[in-house]
Amino acid sequence: MIIKYANRIIEVQLLTGDKFGDLVFIPRISLTPSSSEMPFEMTSRQFLIRLAYAMTINKSQGQSVNFVGIGLRTLVFSHGQLYVALSRCTFGDRTSVLLSNNTSPSMTNIVYSDVLL
């Protein structure tokens, strides 16, 4: 997750793995081809990061993806919404859930019994 973006460096927080929660700095790197048949030298400066996509839980219904990261800093509306988010990934070990520090990993099932009568 990108925390701060500057001209020469990106500060990110790791969301998975052994270093979960650590802050990491990604510098801008100059890349020069090792073999060039051109009479001049080309250099490219870029951040070595991978593009990621995001979608809402409602838009993800019916999708199947290989890796899923779910940001639950605020609780979902209902248990059905949580089920949709957790069931999008083809493998359970490829699903990561991000909770805020003050959120317990539980959810209250909200059912309005007056509607069911």
N, C-alpha and C positions, 0 to 999 in steps of 0.2 A: 504494500500500500504506500503510495507516494505521500510523504509528509511535507517536503519542501522541494521546490524545483528552482534551480538557479542556472546561470549561464554555463558554468563549468562543472557543476556537480548536482546530483539528485540524492536527496535523503529519503530512504525508504524504511518501512518497518516490515520485518518478515512475518508472514502469516501462517507458515507451516514449517515442519521439520524440527530438527534438534535445536535450532536457534530461534524458535518462535518468540516473537516480541522484541527481538534485538533490533537496534537501529543500525543501518548499513549505509555507507556513502558510495555511490556509483559515479566515478569520474568520467568526463568526456575523453574519449581515446582517439588519437590520430592513427589512421590506418593507411599504410603505403604499400602498394603491390610489390612483392619481392622480385618478380621478373617482369620487366616492361620493355617493349621494343620501341617505345616512343622516345623522341629526343628530349622530352621534359618529364619531370616527376609529378605524379598526381598524388594528392593526399586528401583523405576524407576524414572529417572530425564528426564523431557521433557518439551517442550513448548506446551502450550495448544492452538494450532491454527488449523484451518481447511484448508485443501488443496483446492486450486482453480485452474481452468484450463483457458487457454486463447487461442483464435484463431483469425485469421485475419478476416476482414469483408468478403473478397472473399470466404474463406473457410466456413463461417457461412451460406452461401446461401443455402436454403433448410432445414436448421436445425430449430427445435422448442425447446426452453429451458424455464425453469421456472423463472430464474433470469438472468438479463443481466446487465453488467456494461460496458459502452462504454467510452474509453479513447480518447478524441478528443483534445489532446494538440496541434496537427497539424490538419489543416482542411482536410476533405476528398476530394477525387479527383472530385467527381460529386454528384449531388443530388440523383442519383440512388444508389450510394454507401451508402449514409446516410440513404436512405429508407430501404435498406437491413439490415443495422445495427439496426435500430430502430424497425423493424418489426419481429425480431427473437423471442422476448419474447411473451409468451402466454397472459400476462396481462400487461397493460400499467403502472400500479403503481409499478411493479417490475423491471422497467428499470431505471438505474441511468446513467447519463452522466457526465463525468469529463472534464471540460474545463480549459485551462490555464488562469491565471489572466489577460493576455492582449488580450484574444480572445473574440470578441463579439459573442453572441449566434445567429449569422446569417451566411448565406452562399451565395456566388455569384453563380448563375446558369451560367455555362460556356457552351455556344453553339457556335460552329464554323459554321456560316451560309454558308461558301464556300463549306463545305462538303455536305450540304443538297441540293445544286443546281444541 
